[in-house]
Amino acid sequence: MSVHANPAMRPPDICPEGYAALRMHAGACALNRTDRRALAELLVHVHRVGIGAYPMMTALLSQKLVYASLLAGDRVADAIAASGSRCTFSIDDLEPQSATIFLCGESSEGQNGLSVGTLLGATLIGMKVGTCGPLLQSDGTLRRVHLLSVGRQTPTP
């Protein structure tokens, strides 16, 4: 018996304009090799789980992996959100928030971290400063996220 045979367990559908919005958003993103590999591994994991918000995450990650530009190597331009980036963003033009993006399995202790294993983290990674994108919600609706700035952490000698 499928987990989704029970209507109460069935994940919500993404709104009709959702897939097109995710595709357009993904096409405007750029990923370095490390971040792309991490998103691919995360996609395999969420595809296996398959319930709750995970179908939403599968849709988001698959669009990003197919349509985002791949940067050469692991170098990332200063204006692109990548793992380790300190991002300032606003959701639906509300109060700006800041968080450091980290990959699944990494620690963000004391950094107000935002995992790419969340819908917000997966949306922000690869975005360029000044762009807006659809923020998929676990109920299938979309909100809007605007990436305001990106800072890189400098390694301590």
C-alpha positions in Angstrom: 0.0 0.0 0.0 1.3 3.4 -0.9 1.9 6.0 1.8 -0.3 8.3 -0.3 -3.3 6.0 -0.5 -4.8 7.6 2.5 -6.0 11.1 1.5 -5.0 12.5 4.9 -1.4 11.4 4.2 -1.3 12.8 0.6 1.0 15.8 0.2 -0.6 19.0 -1.0 -0.3 19.9 -4.7 1.8 22.7 -5.8 -0.3 25.6 -7.1 -0.7 25.5 -10.9 1.8 28.4 -11.5 4.2 26.9 -9.0 6.3 24.7 -11.4 6.7 27.4 -14.0 7.7 29.8 -11.2 10.2 27.3 -9.8 11.7 26.7 -13.3 12.1 30.4 -14.0 13.7 30.9 -10.5 16.0 28.0 -11.0 17.1 29.3 -14.4 18.2 32.5 -12.8 20.4 30.7 -10.2 24.0 29.6 -10.4 25.6 26.8 -8.3 29.2 25.9 -7.7 30.1 22.2 -7.9 30.1 21.6 -4.1 26.6 23.1 -3.7 25.2 21.3 -6.8 26.6 17.9 -5.5 25.0 18.6 -2.0 21.7 19.5 -3.6 21.8 16.3 -5.7 22.5 14.2 -2.5 19.6 16.0 -0.7 17.3 15.3 -3.6 18.0 11.6 -3.4 17.3 11.7 0.4 14.0 13.6 0.2 12.8 11.5 -2.7 13.2 8.4 -0.5 11.3 10.0 2.4 8.4 11.2 0.2 5.9 12.6 2.7 5.1 15.9 4.3 6.9 18.8 2.8 9.4 16.5 1.1 7.5 16.4 -2.2 7.7 20.2 -2.3 11.5 20.0 -1.7 11.8 17.4 -4.4 10.1 19.7 -6.9 12.3 22.7 -5.9 15.6 20.7 -5.9 14.9 19.0 -9.2 14.2 22.3 -10.9 17.3 23.8 -9.5 19.5 20.9 -10.5 18.2 20.9 -14.1 18.0 24.7 -14.8 20.6 26.5 -12.6 23.8 27.5 -14.3 26.9 25.5 -13.2 29.8 27.6 -12.2 33.4 26.5 -12.9 34.9 24.9 -9.8 33.9 25.9 -6.4 34.5 29.7 -6.8 31.4 31.8 -6.4 30.9 35.4 -7.3 30.3 37.7 -4.3 26.7 38.4 -5.4 25.6 34.7 -5.4 24.3 32.9 -2.3 26.3 29.7 -1.7 27.1 27.5 1.2 28.9 29.5 3.9 27.3 32.8 2.7 25.7 35.2 5.2 22.5 36.1 3.4 20.1 39.0 4.2 16.7 38.5 2.7 13.1 39.5 3.1 10.0 37.4 2.7 7.0 39.1 1.2 8.7 42.5 1.7 8.6 42.1 5.5 11.4 42.8 7.9 14.8 41.7 6.6 16.4 38.6 8.2 19.9 37.3 8.0 21.2 33.7 8.2 24.3 31.7 7.1 23.5 29.0 4.5 24.9 25.6 5.4 24.8 22.2 3.7 23.1 19.2 5.3 25.5 17.5 7.7 27.5 20.7 8.4 27.2 22.7 11.6 26.1 26.2 11.9 26.4 26.6 15.6 26.4 30.2 16.7 25.8 31.5 13.2 22.0 31.6 12.9 22.3 28.9 10.3 19.9 28.1 7.5 20.1 24.6 6.1 19.6 23.9 2.4 17.5 21.1 3.7 14.7 23.6 4.3 12.5 25.1 1.6 13.9 28.6 2.4 17.6 27.5 2.3 17.1 25.5 -0.9 15.4 28.5 -2.5 18.2 31.0 -1.5 21.2 28.9 -2.5 22.3 30.0 -6.0 20.2 33.2 -6.0 21.8 36.4 -7.0 21.7 39.6 -4.9 18.8 41.8 -5.9 16.6 39.0 -7.3 13.3 37.8 -6.1 12.1 34.2 -6.3 9.1 32.0 -5.3 9.3 30.6 -1.8 7.5 27.3 -1.9 5.5 26.5 1.2 4.7 23.1 2.6 1.0 23.5 1.7 1.9 24.1 -2.0 1.4 27.8 -2.0 4.1 30.4 -3.0 5.4 33.4 -1.1 8.1 35.7 -2.4 11.7 36.0 -1.1 14.1 38.8 -2.1 17.8 38.4 -1.6 19.1 41.7 -0.4 22.8 41.0 0.3 25.4 38.2 0.5 28.6 38.3 2.6 31.4 35.7 2.7 33.0 34.5 5.9 36.7 35.1 5.8 38.7 32.2 7.2 40.7 33.0 10.3 44.5 32.4 9.9 
